[in-house]
Amino acid sequence: MKTYLPANDIELVHSGKHYFDVLETLIQNSKSSLHLQTYIFECDETGLRILSSLIAAAGRGVKVTLLLDGFGSFSFPSAQIDDLLKAGIQFRFFSPFLSTENRFIGRRLHHKIAVADKYTGLITGINIGDKYNSNKGPAWLDFGIYTKGDLNQYLHQYCEQFYNRSSNKLLAWEKKLAVENTDKPGGLVRYRRNDWLRRHNEIHRSYVEAITKARASITIVATYFLPGNNFRSILRNAAKRGVEIKIILAGKSDLPSVQHAENYLFDFYLRNKIQIFEWKESVLHGKAMIVDSNWATVGSYNLNFLSHYFSSELNADVMDPVFILKFEKELNDIIENHCTAIDLEAHYKKQNPLRKMVYWLSYNFFRLLMNTFMLGRKFRKRTDH
């Protein structure tokens, strides 16, 4: 989506009880149509609760469509699939291992979307399962955005298109709705895709343009944070312009090898006056950025090569003073009261030759993995739609 459109309501959503309450309410209030698409759907206590709501919605006559990633939700039980189909729910896996969708090795459905009645939308970085909830210990830290308004016709069409493997009709829709909504009040939102293998690079472009234009401040929440050389150069240039840059990273991670690779880059950030803060209270899973207190992006996109080149991702870019003020206040509270600041002295103190070697090996392993997967990428042109 290129055009910002007004939303009747914009709400910041947190992982844990808040997210699952919002999701369940969205499902329960749906009247005609409901799409849910996610990477991981675990059939634990939290997952069964959401499945029960989906089946109840189908029982009310709502057209319910559920799309799960074939890798992330590989363990989704066949018994649950039978229950969904008996209830009249449209269900399939995206890119199971033996399918025509899987001809691009590594391409995954990583976005997390729920949209009801073409009007109420919820996009996040949060998967469905107990560890993303707060009923059994602290939830993984993550965020999302809940919106109401005609702009969510976009989410409905996007989900329809993705589920049905149909051609792109979103551009024509966007031009039509943008004209119809020119004079409507409300905070402004645009949904942004990244699906490099399908020639969509919108989220990455949003990040780059926002950082390039930043004049005062940038706050990034990032998990699996392995930006490439060009992205790091953009951050360094912003810091040289006097922009205050704060990055919240994982103190605890579900993927220690990625965290080791992240730590290898600490020296670069700190030497370039980019501030690093580690969230310690649970696993960090958030993906968001605020720039100059007037622009934000939230969604599923990780700043690494897998999200950039392989996965289908969706973020929301937001220009709404009330939303951004609230979000920025929460991130500042997280930094001040729930994170450990990392400076050069502290960073060097915890270094030893073995740890340096582990960090170096981890970082270069992921660089090698990227370069191996992306052989020939420079010979295929990409355009932004």
C-alpha positions in Angstrom: 0.0 0.0 0.0 1.5 3.4 -1.1 -1.2 5.6 0.3 -1.9 6.5 3.9 -5.6 6.0 4.7 -7.7 7.2 7.7 -8.6 4.7 10.4 -11.6 5.2 12.6 -9.7 3.7 15.5 -6.0 2.8 16.1 -4.9 0.8 19.2 -1.5 -0.5 20.3 -1.7 -4.2 21.1 0.6 -6.0 23.5 1.6 -9.6 23.5 0.1 -11.7 26.4 -3.5 -11.4 27.7 -4.2 -8.2 25.8 -3.5 -9.6 22.3 -5.5 -12.8 22.8 -8.4 -10.9 24.4 -8.4 -8.5 21.4 -8.2 -11.4 18.9 -10.9 -13.4 20.6 -13.2 -10.3 20.7 -12.6 -9.7 17.0 -13.5 -13.2 16.2 -16.6 -13.2 18.5 -17.9 -9.9 17.0 -17.4 -11.0 13.3 -20.7 -11.2 11.4 -20.0 -12.1 7.7 -16.3 -12.8 7.1 -13.2 -13.6 9.0 -9.6 -14.3 7.9 -6.8 -15.5 10.2 -3.3 -16.1 8.9 -0.3 -16.8 11.0 3.1 -18.5 11.1 2.8 -20.6 14.2 -0.4 -22.0 15.6 0.1 -24.3 18.6 -2.7 -26.4 19.8 -2.1 -25.8 23.5 -4.4 -24.1 25.9 -4.2 -20.7 24.1 -4.5 -22.3 20.7 -7.5 -24.4 21.6 -9.2 -21.3 23.0 -8.8 -19.5 19.6 -9.9 -22.6 17.7 -13.0 -22.8 19.8 -13.8 -19.1 18.9 -13.3 -19.8 15.2 -15.6 -22.8 15.2 -18.2 -20.8 17.1 -18.0 -18.0 14.5 -18.5 -20.5 11.6 -21.5 -21.9 13.5 -23.0 -18.4 13.4 -22.7 -18.4 9.6 -19.5 -16.4 9.4 -17.3 -17.4 6.4 -14.1 -18.3 8.3 -10.8 -18.8 6.5 -7.6 -20.1 8.3 -4.2 -20.2 6.6 -1.2 -21.5 8.5 2.4 -21.7 7.4 3.4 -25.3 6.5 6.7 -25.1 8.3 5.9 -22.9 11.4 2.7 -24.9 12.0 4.0 -28.3 10.9 2.8 -29.9 14.1 -0.8 -28.7 13.8 -2.8 -31.9 14.6 -4.8 -33.6 11.8 -7.7 -34.1 14.3 -8.0 -30.3 14.7 -8.0 -29.9 11.0 -10.9 -32.4 10.7 -12.8 -30.4 13.4 -12.3 -27.2 11.4 -13.4 -28.7 8.1 -16.5 -30.2 9.7 -17.4 -26.8 11.1 -17.3 -25.4 7.5 -14.0 -23.5 8.0 -11.8 -23.1 4.9 -8.4 -24.3 5.9 -5.0 -25.0 4.3 -1.3 -24.8 4.9 0.8 -22.3 3.0 3.8 -23.9 1.2 3.8 -27.4 2.7 6.9 -29.3 1.8 5.4 -31.2 -1.2 3.6 -28.4 -3.1 4.0 -26.1 -6.0 4.2 -23.2 -3.5 7.4 -24.7 -2.1 9.4 -24.3 -5.3 11.0 -21.3 -3.7 13.0 -22.9 -0.9 12.7 -21.0 2.3 9.7 -18.8 1.3 7.4 -18.7 4.3 4.2 -17.1 5.5 5.5 -15.0 8.4 2.8 -12.3 8.6 0.2 -12.5 11.4 -3.2 -11.1 10.3 -6.8 -11.2 11.5 -9.5 -9.2 9.7 -13.3 -9.3 10.2 -16.0 -8.1 8.0 -13.6 -6.0 5.9 -13.6 -3.4 8.6 -11.8 -4.6 11.8 -8.1 -5.5 11.4 -5.3 -6.8 13.6 -1.7 -7.2 12.5 1.1 -8.2 14.8 4.3 -10.1 15.2 2.6 -12.4 17.7 2.0 -16.1 17.0 -0.6 -18.2 18.6 0.5 -20.3 21.6 1.0 -20.3 25.4 4.5 -18.8 25.2 3.0 -15.7 23.5 0.4 -15.5 26.2 0.8 -14.6 29.9 -1.2 -17.4 31.5 1.9 -19.4 32.2 4.7 -17.0 33.1 5.7 -13.8 31.4 4.7 -13.5 27.7 7.3 -12.9 25.0 7.5 -9.1 24.4 5.8 -8.2 21.1 3.4 -5.6 19.7 0.6 -5.2 17.2 -1.9 -2.7 15.9 -5.7 -3.0 15.9 -7.6 -0.7 13.5 -11.2 -0.1 12.4 -12.2 1.5 9.2 -12.6 1.0 5.4 -8.8 0.7 5.1 -9.2 -2.9 6.3 -10.8 -3.8 2.9 -7.1 -4.0 2.0 -6.4 -6.7 4.7 -9.4 -8.6 3.5 -8.4 -8.6 -0.1 -4.8 -9.3 0.8 -5.8 -12.4 2.8 -8.2 -13.5 0.0 -5.5 -13.2 -2.5 -2.9 -15.0 -0.4 -5.3 -17.9 0.5 -6.5 -18.4 -3.1 -3.1 -17.9 -4.7 -4.7 -15.3 -6.9 -3.3 -12.4 -8.9 -2.6 -8.9 -7.5 -5.7 -6.7 -7.5 -4.7 -4.5 -4.6 -3.2 -1.6 -6.5 -6.5 -0.9 -8.3 -8.4 -1.2 -5.0 -6.0 1.2 -3.3 -6.4 3.9 -5.9 -10.1 3.7 -5.7 -10.3 3.8 -1.9 -7.7 6.5 -1.6 -9.9 8.8 -3.7 -13.1 7.9 -1.7 -11.4 8.7 1.6 -9.6 11.9 0.8 -11.5 14.1 3.3 -12.3 11.6 6.0 -10.8 12.4 9.5 -8.7 9.9 11.5 -5.2 8.8 12.2 -3.4 7.7 9.1 -2.2 4.1 8.4 -0.8 2.3 5.5 -0.2 -1.4 5.3 3.2 -2.4 3.9 4.3 -5.8 2.4 7.6 -7.5 2.1 7.6 -10.5 -0.2 10.9 -10.2 -2.2 10.3 -13.3 -4.3 7.0 -11.7 -5.4 8.6 -8.3 -6.1 7.4 -6.5 -3.0 9.9 -4.6 -0.8 7.7 -2.1 0.9 8.5 -2.6 4.5 12.3 -2.4 4.0 11.8 0.7 2.0 9.7 2.2 4.8 12.5 1.6 7.3 15.2 3.0 5.0 13.2 6.1 4.1 12.2 6.9 7.7 15.8 6.5 9.0 17.2 8.5 6.1 14.8 11.4 6.9 15.2 11.2 10.7 16.2 14.5 12.3 16.0 13.9 16.1 15.3 10.4 17.3 15.0 6.7 16.3 13.8 3.9 18.6 13.9 0.4 17.3 12.6 -2.8 18.9 14.2 -5.7 17.1 14.5 -9.4 17.5 16.9 -11.6 15.4 18.5 -8.3 14.5 21.1 -8.9 11.8 20.9 -5.9 9.4 23.1 -5.9 6.3 26.0 -3.6 5.6 23.8 -1.0 3.8 21.3 -0.8 6.6 24.0 -0.4 9.2 25.5 2.4 7.1 22.2 4.2 7.1 22.0 4.0 10.8 25.6 5.2 11.2 24.9 8.2 8.9 21.8 9.1 11.0 23.9 9.0 14.1 26.5 11.3 12.5 23.7 13.8 11.8 23.1 13.9 15.5 20.0 11.6 15.6 19.7 9.8 18.9 19.3 6.1 18.1 18.1 3.6 20.7 17.8 -0.1 19.9 16.0 -2.6 22.2 17.4 -6.1 21.7 17.0 -9.5 23.4 18.7 -10.2 26.7 17.0 -13.6 26.4 16.5 -15.3 23.1 14.8 -18.5 21.9 17.7 -18.7 19.3 21.0 -18.3 21.1 23.0 -18.6 17.9 21.3 -15.5 16.5 21.8 -13.6 19.7 25.5 -14.4 19.5 25.6 -13.1 16.0 23.8 -9.9 17.2 26.4 -9.4 19.9 29.1 -9.5 17.3 27.8 -6.2 15.9 27.6 -4.4 19.3 31.1 -2.9 18.8 29.9 -1.3 15.5 26.8 0.2 17.2 28.5 1.5 20.3 31.4 3.0 18.5 29.0 4.9 16.3 27.1 6.2 19.3 24.1 4.0 18.7 22.6 3.0 22.1 21.9 -0.6 22.9 19.5 -1.8 25.6 18.8 -5.5 26.4 15.3 -6.6 27.5 15.8 -9.2 30.3 12.3 -10.1 31.5 11.2 -12.6 28.8 12.1 -13.5 25.3 12.0 -10.4 23.0 9.9 -11.0 19.8 8.9 -7.4 18.9 9.4 -5.7 15.6 8.8 -1.9 15.6 10.3 1.5 15.1 9.4 5.1 16.0 11.1 8.1 14.3 11.0 11.7 15.4 8.0 11.1 17.6 5.7 11.4 14.5 6.0 8.1 12.6 5.9 4.5 13.6 5.9 1.0 12.0 4.7 -2.2 13.7 4.3 -5.7 12.4 6.0 -9.0 11.6 9.1 -7.9 9.8 12.5 -8.7 11.3 15.5 -6.8 10.2 17.5 -9.7 8.8 17.9 -11.5 5.5 15.2 -14.1 6.1 12.4 -11.5 6.5 13.9 -9.3 3.7 14.4 -11.9 1.0 12.3 -15.0 1.9 9.2 -14.4 4.0 5.9 -12.8 3.4 5.6 -10.0 6.0 3.2 -7.3 6.8 3.6 -4.1 8.8 1.5 -1.0 9.5 3.1 2.5 9.1 1.3 4.9 11.4 1.0 8.7 11.5 -1.2 9.4 14.5 0.0 11.6 17.4 -2.1 9.9 20.1 -0.9 6.4 19.1 2.7 7.4 18.7 2.8 9.3 22.0 1.5 6.3 23.9 3.8 3.8 22.1 6.9 6.0 22.6 6.0 6.5 26.3 5.9 2.7 26.7 9.2 2.1 24.9 10.9 4.7 27.1 9.5 3.0 30.2 10.8 -0.3 28.9 14.3 1.2 28.3 14.4 3.0 31.7 12.9 0.3 33.9 13.1 -3.0 32.3 16.3 -3.1 30.2 20.1 -3.2 30.8 22.0 -0.5 29.0 25.1 -1.8 27.2 28.1 0.6 26.8 31.5 0.0 25.4 33.1 -0.6 28.7 30.5 -3.1 29.9 30.6 -4.8 26.5 34.4 -5.2 26.6 34.3 -6.4 30.2 32.3 -9.5 29.3 34.5 -10.3 26.4 37.1 -13.1 26.4 38.8 -14.8 23.5 36.4 -17.8 23.5 33.3 -15.6 23.6 34.7 -13.3 20.8 35.2 -16.4 18.7 31.7 -17.7 19.3 30.2 -14.3 18.3 32.4 -14.1 15.2 31.6 -17.6 14.1 27.8 -17.1 14.7 27.8 -13.9 12.7 29.7 -15.3 9.8 27.7 -18.5 9.7 24.5 -16.4 9.1 26.3 -14.3 6.5 27.4 -17.4 4.7 23.9 -18.9 4.9 22.5 -15.7 3.4 25.1 -15.6 0.6 24.5 -19.3 -0.2 20.7 -18.9 -0.4 20.9 -15.7 -2.4 23.2 -16.7 -5.2 22.1 -14.9 -8.3 19.8 -12.4 -6.4 21.6 -9.5 -8.0 20.5 -10.6 -11.5 16.8 -10.4 -10.7 15.4 -6.9 -10.6 12.9 -5.9 -7.8 10.3 -3.3 -7.9 8.1 -1.8 -5.1 4.4 -2.0 -5.6 
